[in-house]
Amino acid sequence: MIIINIKEGESIDRALKRFKKKFEKTGVLRELRNRQAFEKRSVARRTQRKNAIYKQSLNQEI
């Protein structure tokens, strides 16, 4: 459970923004999306490898 303490004179929008940032860091939504559809290990490894190759190609261009 995420707890956000609202400071004196802080607006609700600011507190909501801090809550969203903390919630994003926990990775709950990412985990939920990953669990919605089963992905075989071979497919997961393939996508991981593709992402790594893509990131390396970006670093080499610089």
Secondary structure, 3 states (H helix, E strand, C coil): CCCCCCCCCCCHHHHHHHHHHHHHHHCHHHHHHHHHCCCCHHHHHHHHHHHHHHHHHHHHHC
